Amino acid sequence: MRVLVIGGGLGGLAVALRLRAAGCDVTLCDNGAGFGGKMNRWEAAGYRFDTGPTLLTMPDLLRRLFNDLGERLEEHLELIPLDPHAEYVYPDGFRLTVPARWEAWREAVRRLFPEDATGVETLHRLGERIFRLSELTFFRSHPLVPPRLPPLGALRHLPLRHAWGNYARTVERFIRSDYLRRIFLRYPTYVGSSPYLCPATLLVIPYLEHAFGAWYVKGGMYRIVESLVALAEARGVELLPGVEVVRIELEGRRARGARFRDGGRLEADVVIFNGDSAALPGLLGLPTRPPAAGRSLSGVVLLAGLRQRPAGLEHHTVVFSADYRAEFGALFGERRFPDDPTVYVNAPRDASLAPPGGQALFIMANAPADGVASWNETAVGEARRRIFARLRTAGLPDLERAAEVCQIWHPGRFAERYLAPGGAIYGDNSHGWRRAFLRPPNRSPRFAGLYCAGGSFHPGGGVPMVLLSAQMTAALVMADARRS
Ligand SMILES: Cc1cc2nc3c(=O)[nH]c(=O)nc-3n(C[C@H](O)[C@H](O)[C@H](O)COP(=O)(O)OP(=O)(O)OC[C@H]3O[C@@H](n4cnc5c(N)ncnc54)[C@H](O)[C@@H]3O)c2cc1C
C-alpha cells in the first residue's frame, strides 16, 4: 500500500513510522526545509533554541511509539524529570514554586493556603476521573467513529459532577486564593484556549502534569524530531523536504494522491494530512472559511541568547500580568495582543544549548491567531517591548539588555511557515464542549483513502495528544486496509 503523508510535524513523522513498520511504502513531504513542524530548532552564535514545545508531559506516549517500532526510547533520548515544575511570579512580587510530586504540592497548599487544601484536592480528583474516562473513550477513538459505545468500565467514571461546566467558574468555585486560581487558569492555554470560555473537563491537564510529571529532553525537545527522522531514514520512509502540496487529488470520492507547488505529482492509495484542519478544505478544492474567532491562540516567542546565566530563573518561570481577565478579553474578545501580557520564560540548564557560561532563553506570550496582516515590524516591536516590560516590572533581571542574539516568532510567521491559518498553534480552540471533544476526525467522513493526524484533529494539540492522534490514524488506516 502506498501512503503519502502531507506534513512532517510530530504527528506526520509518527504516523509515517507506524505505517512503515506495518509494511506500507511511505512518502513524507513538508513545505519546510526540514522536518518537525512546530517542534523545531533555531541556532545562532553557539546558541540552540527549541522554537516550539519546551515541556513534555505524559512521556509514556512517546515511549509507546518507540516500543511499537521495536525500539527502546532510552537508546535514542534522555528524558529528565523536572522538579520543581515551575515558579510563578505575581504582579505584587509574590513567588510560588510548584513541586513535581502531587503529595509535595498538596503539602505546600496546606501550609500556604489552608482554606484551599480541600479545593485543590477536589480539582485533582476531578481531573483524575476525567483522565480515567478519557483513557477508555476519547483517547481511543473519535466520539463519532465506531465503536461508539464505551467499554463498561468507563461507565463508573461518567457521573462527573462539575466537569461539564465552565472551567474558570469551576476553579473559582473550589479555590479562593487568587494566587492558586491563576495557576489553574493558566492550563487551558496549553491547548490554546481561554480558561473563561472552555469546559472544566480541561482540568485533566493539571492532573496529568502532577500524575505523570513535567519532563525535559536533554539537548532540547528537537532531539525527539532528530531521532524520529533518523529512524524514518533508516527504515526507508521516503522524505521530501521543501515540498508543498497544493492539491489533494481525488477520483470521485476517493483520494488518489497529491499535486505539489512545483508541478510534481505523487499517486498514493492513502493520503494522510498532518497540516492544520482549517487548510484542508482548500487542498480539496472546497470553500474555506476565513481565520477568525474559532482559532486557538498563537504566540509571540523571543529566542534570546545571553552571555551569562541570569540568577533566579527556574527551568519554567511564569510571570503573570496584572489583570488576567483583561488579558483574555484582549486575546479572544478584541483579538489583539494584550497591553500587559503574561510571560513564560524557559531557561533550560543544559550546557549543550549555549556557549560556556551562557543561557539560551525561550520567552513566550500568548497572542491572537490574527495572521500575517496584523504583524508588521511596528506590531512585532511593540509586542517585544510589552513582554520585556512585564519581566522588568516583575523584578526579573534585564534580559533584553543581556541578550546578544534575539529572534522573534509571531502569528504571521507561524502562519506562513506552518501553513496554519492565522498562525494558530493548536488548530481550532476548545471553547465549549463540542469544540473540545468533537474535533475534526482522523478519517475523512467524505473521501475514502483520506486520513488526518496532528494537533488540529482528534484528540487535540500538544505533544502527547499528537502522538495519540498518529497512533489512532495509523490503526484506522490498517483496519480499513484489512477490511477492503
Ligand atoms: C511556540 C510553541 C510552543 C509550544 N509549546 C508546547 C509545549 O510546551 N508542550 C507541548 O506538548 N506542545 C507545545 N506546543 C504544541 C506542539 O508543538 C504541537 O501541538 C505539535 O508539535 C504539533 O504537531 P503536528 O503533528 O500537529 O504538526 P505541526 O507541527 O503542525 O506540523 C505540520 C507540518 O505540516 C506542514 N504542512 C502543512 N500543510 C502542508 C502542505 N500543504 N504541504 C506540505 N507540508 C505542509 C507544516 O508546514 C508543518 O511543518 C507548542 C507549539 C508552539 C508553536
The ligand as a MOL file (V3000), in Angstrom:
LIG
                    3D

  0  0  0     0  0            999 V3000
M  V30 BEGIN CTAB
M  V30 COUNTS 53 58 0 0 0
M  V30 BEGIN ATOM
M  V30 1 C 5.7310 28.1700 20.3810 0
M  V30 2 C 5.1120 26.8330 20.6610 0
M  V30 3 C 5.1930 26.2990 21.9370 0
M  V30 4 C 4.6180 25.0470 22.2050 0
M  V30 5 N 4.7680 24.5110 23.4490 0
M  V30 6 C 4.3560 23.2420 23.6730 0
M  V30 7 C 4.7260 22.5680 24.8620 0
M  V30 8 O 5.4680 23.1040 25.6950 0
M  V30 9 N 4.2730 21.2940 25.0640 0
M  V30 10 C 3.5020 20.6520 24.1150 0
M  V30 11 O 3.1200 19.4980 24.3420 0
M  V30 12 N 3.1660 21.2690 22.9610 0
M  V30 13 C 3.5870 22.5260 22.7020 0
M  V30 14 N 3.3320 23.1250 21.5030 0
M  V30 15 C 2.4200 22.4500 20.5540 0
M  V30 16 C 3.1050 21.3590 19.7540 0
M  V30 17 O 4.2830 21.8510 19.2030 0
M  V30 18 C 2.1900 20.9290 18.6330 0
M  V30 19 O 0.9040 20.5640 19.1340 0
M  V30 20 C 2.7480 19.7470 17.8500 0
M  V30 21 O 4.1340 19.8210 17.6490 0
M  V30 22 C 2.0240 19.7430 16.5160 0
M  V30 23 O 2.3760 18.6070 15.7790 0
M  V30 24 P 1.5740 18.2560 14.4660 0
M  V30 25 O 1.8140 16.8190 14.1670 0
M  V30 26 O 0.1730 18.7020 14.5800 0
M  V30 27 O 2.2900 19.0260 13.2900 0
M  V30 28 P 2.7970 20.5100 13.0650 0
M  V30 29 O 3.8860 20.8080 13.9980 0
M  V30 30 O 1.6580 21.4400 12.9620 0
M  V30 31 O 3.4650 20.3230 11.6350 0
M  V30 32 C 2.7340 20.1820 10.4430 0
M  V30 33 C 3.7070 20.3410 9.3090 0
M  V30 34 O 2.9970 20.1630 8.0840 0
M  V30 35 C 3.4340 21.1430 7.1640 0
M  V30 36 N 2.3900 21.3360 6.1590 0
M  V30 37 C 1.1520 21.8620 6.3350 0
M  V30 38 N 0.4970 21.9140 5.1670 0
M  V30 39 C 1.3280 21.3910 4.2290 0
M  V30 40 C 1.2220 21.2090 2.8160 0
M  V30 41 N 0.1310 21.5770 2.1390 0
M  V30 42 N 2.2720 20.6680 2.1480 0
M  V30 43 C 3.4090 20.3020 2.8250 0
M  V30 44 N 3.5520 20.4820 4.1540 0
M  V30 45 C 2.5300 21.0170 4.8480 0
M  V30 46 C 3.6370 22.3700 8.0510 0
M  V30 47 O 4.4170 23.3530 7.4330 0
M  V30 48 C 4.3240 21.7320 9.2450 0
M  V30 49 O 5.7150 21.6520 9.0470 0
M  V30 50 C 3.9210 24.3480 21.1800 0
M  V30 51 C 3.8750 24.8840 19.8940 0
M  V30 52 C 4.4730 26.0990 19.6300 0
M  V30 53 C 4.4540 26.6390 18.2200 0
M  V30 END ATOM
M  V30 BEGIN BOND
M  V30 1 1 1 2
M  V30 2 1 2 3
M  V30 3 2 2 52
M  V30 4 2 3 4
M  V30 5 1 4 5
M  V30 6 1 4 50
M  V30 7 2 5 6
M  V30 8 1 6 7
M  V30 9 1 6 13
M  V30 10 2 7 8
M  V30 11 1 7 9
M  V30 12 1 9 10
M  V30 13 2 10 11
M  V30 14 1 10 12
M  V30 15 2 12 13
M  V30 16 1 13 14
M  V30 17 1 14 15
M  V30 18 1 14 50
M  V30 19 1 15 16
M  V30 20 1 16 17
M  V30 21 1 16 18
M  V30 22 1 18 19
M  V30 23 1 18 20
M  V30 24 1 20 21
M  V30 25 1 20 22
M  V30 26 1 22 23
M  V30 27 1 23 24
M  V30 28 2 24 25
M  V30 29 1 24 26
M  V30 30 1 24 27
M  V30 31 1 27 28
M  V30 32 2 28 29
M  V30 33 1 28 30
M  V30 34 1 28 31
M  V30 35 1 31 32
M  V30 36 1 32 33
M  V30 37 1 33 34
M  V30 38 1 33 48
M  V30 39 1 34 35
M  V30 40 1 35 36
M  V30 41 1 35 46
M  V30 42 1 36 37
M  V30 43 1 36 45
M  V30 44 2 37 38
M  V30 45 1 38 39
M  V30 46 1 39 40
M  V30 47 2 39 45
M  V30 48 1 40 41
M  V30 49 2 40 42
M  V30 50 1 42 43
M  V30 51 2 43 44
M  V30 52 1 44 45
M  V30 53 1 46 47
M  V30 54 1 46 48
M  V30 55 1 48 49
M  V30 56 2 50 51
M  V30 57 1 51 52
M  V30 58 1 52 53
M  V30 END BOND
M  V30 END CTAB
M  END
